[in-house]
Amino acid sequence: MTTYRYHKLTEPGAIRLILLQPCADIDSLLHCTLLSTSFTSCHNNLMDKYIALSYVWGDPALSRLIRVDGEAMYITASLDSALRHLRDTNRTRLVWADAICINQGDVEERNQQVRQMAWVYRQADHTIIYLGDGTPETSLFLKAFRPESPVEWKNSSLDPALDHYFSDCSSDQGTLQKAKWQLGSKCPSSYSTLKPSIASRILTPTGAVDIQNGQNAMDSKVEVAAREWILAQPWFKRVWILQELVLSRDPWIQCGTSVARWSSLDNHISDIAKERSLKPEEKIVQDMGKVRLERRRWETSKDIYRFPPFAESLYNLLKSRKGFGVTDPRDMLFANLGVIGQRQGPLQHTVDLELVTVDYQKTEVEVYFDLARFFLNSTVGFGLFSLLDSSEQCKEKQLPSWVPDWVSSPNPKFSRVSDCLGIRESPTVVVWASQSRVAVCVGSFIGEVQELEPIIGQSFDPQIAKDFSELVHRDDLSIQDLLRFVKKSFEETYQQWRHVLGRLIPDPGRLLREFEKHFGIVGDEEVLWHKSYSSMWPRDSKLNPKECLIARDINSTIKRFLKLGPVELRRICKDAWYSDADSSNEFKQLHSLLAQLVFPSFMTDGPNLFFSRRMAIIGNSLTAIVPGDTNVGDAVYFPDGTYPVPLVLRGVCGEIDAGLDAEIKERIYEENCGKYASRKWKKAETVKHFTVVGECFVEGRMGYMDYNENANFHILALH
């Protein structure tokens, strides 16, 4: 049992540091003393700098003994291993590790220490990211990253084989674009222009670029085995580690006693990304590197308005890491606050930042409730509802239906409607009922769910994405080839999904015959280019409204393909359609369900709009794709009347407090509208009480809309 007793930290900016006693025997018992100091003292100490430790706590049941000031303390096996491998044979080492340096049983101290944890990693001379004991392969892998001389200390994320081709000086942009066309993914995006001396010579007579790979490749099996072992470690999927990495001035990776700088791994993954699509675990490293770079830019920039407001940045970060490992669910918020920094941008609404401060006296439900309220009051707005999945209603946690559960994550094949459409967050008007957890907004009624098909468990055919990638990588790619591929894909996809689509999606046979008739699929490339860029089709065709909707999606996407060109198409083929945040929104503005089924499959066999959802009929004739747990009779609304993604809502069962409706109307008048009430709120006289089921896609009704005077507006009280 632990017998160590902590002394209170009273000085402002106070922290504790571990003085880890030296020992030559790695198996001998750990001994240390705790030093109470402050950030000011650490900053002014030029000789004794401390190392901050970043690690995964591991199973608390697997405890190990350490002697702290001669007293017994029990720590997890993972921390025990980290300290043993950090321990020097001759010198005392100064180390910060949260499990020892913070009194975990003192909530007040824990709150204070977590709030200042960003400074712990900023102030540290180095941060050691301890991943575990490692393997012989990881030892060789990390050793290969270590520089042999000070000349090699300069780190660069740019490909040295390309560096002499580019500079920041001006040159002929036409030649630059042609060179970038041929370089494709090997052309670093940071290079804006070609060196004049190279611009006219970079292309060979065949149009290719002769670039030799200058890297000294280790044995490929060793490299793969080491990389897979490293990236499989739970450290990369834990919540706290991102703050620890992003705020560290000099992070290092350690496996056993082998170390290498984080930047070496980051650059290694960047090199892989130039050659092939990254695996999910590799993408995590790339994303972490981007967040670290963004934080550095923000800290050094004099123009804070170049960056998103705090609420948007926090939301995007939490969304990208939703479902990552965390021992305390409250840390999903607390661990990420320091990563962003409370920047204020031009679109920042006045919100109560007290809702998102570190406070371990709050329960998990209170933390998540306040966080959701914070986002709804900010520029994130109704974008928050995209994170509500059927698996996240969390009745056992007693969360309101509109509050996401940040520790759960959907199936990786599940895609959010907002992501499919490239919808950005937008400000909303939400009113709050006092002493309740009811969020109130206005909504325009679309209709009730009349019919439902079975839940869809089918995924994209991976062969389509492979065939499209092979097509766009052909040197002799023509518009005819592209048009034929589109026609073939619609035919084959409809046949593969016919049992799922049923009678709700029209057979595209007649549509494709009109398509072939218009384009000809044969003939002069210039003629096809002109026809593809014209808006004539399907203007003069005899297609019905549903077929015309599909035809317009086909026409707009082909135009986008031609505008991008082969090189850019090759680049985006390496990334999932929905996960590429840099992809143009034009790619995602598909209004028909069949087009949503076909075109995304060109780019990925992963997340899709249909997986784990149902086909449905809304009102009299609207076709939709709705959450899997939707029931017949559920209502569909556009929140705020103009937000582009509809919500499926379910009427609240049981009696509603008689005074709640009156209070809601009073709040609307006092807090939001008054005599200056918008037309939407004035028209919405009836209060309807719902729980949120989730987002849906209503064919032909997606996208931002103007105010419709004839819309049926209601006041939505979301429980």
Salt bridges, closest charged atoms under 4 A:
ASP80 OD2 - ARG84 NE 2.79
ASP88 OD1 - ARG91 NH2 3.90
ASP106 OD2 - LYS8 NZ 2.83
GLU109 OE2 - ARG16 NH1 2.70
ASP125 OD2 - HIS126 NE2 3.36
ASP159 OD2 - LYS274 NZ 3.99
GLU223 OE2 - ARG227 NH1 3.10
GLU223 OE2 - HIS268 NE2 3.66
GLU228 OE2 - LYS279 NZ 3.85
ASP250 OD2 - HIS126 ND1 2.73
ASP250 OD1 - ARG261 NE 3.03
ASP271 OD1 - LYS274 NZ 3.68
GLU282 OE2 - ARG227 NE 3.46
GLU282 OE2 - ARG276 NH2 2.91
ASP287 OD1 - LYS283 NZ 3.05
GLU299 OE2 - ARG122 NH2 3.35
GLU299 OE2 - ARG295 NE 2.96
GLU299 OE1 - ARG296 NH1 3.75
ASP328 OD2 - ARG110 NH2 3.52
ASP328 OD2 - ARG330 NH2 2.74
GLU364 OE2 - LYS397 NZ 2.85
ASP370 OD2 - LYS362 NZ 2.76
ASP389 OD1 - ARG416 NH1 2.94
GLU392 OE2 - LYS322 NZ 2.57
ASP405 OD1 - LYS397 NZ 2.98
ASP419 OD1 - LYS319 NZ 2.73
GLU451 OE1 - ARG503 NH2 2.20
ASP476 OD1 - ARG474 NE 3.32
ASP481 OD2 - ARG474 NH2 3.03
ASP481 OD1 - ARG484 NH1 3.60
GLU491 OE2 - LYS487 NZ 2.65
GLU516 OE1 - LYS487 NZ 3.87
GLU547 OE1 - ARG510 NH2 2.58
GLU568 OE2 - ARG571 NH2 2.89
ASP580 OD2 - ARG571 NH1 3.95
ASP634 OD2 - ARG650 NH2 2.90
ASP640 OD2 - LYS680 NZ 3.30
ASP661 OD1 - HIS689 NE2 2.58
GLU663 OE2 - ARG667 NE 3.83
GLU671 OE2 - ARG667 NH1 2.53
GLU709 OE1 - ARG679 NH1 3.90
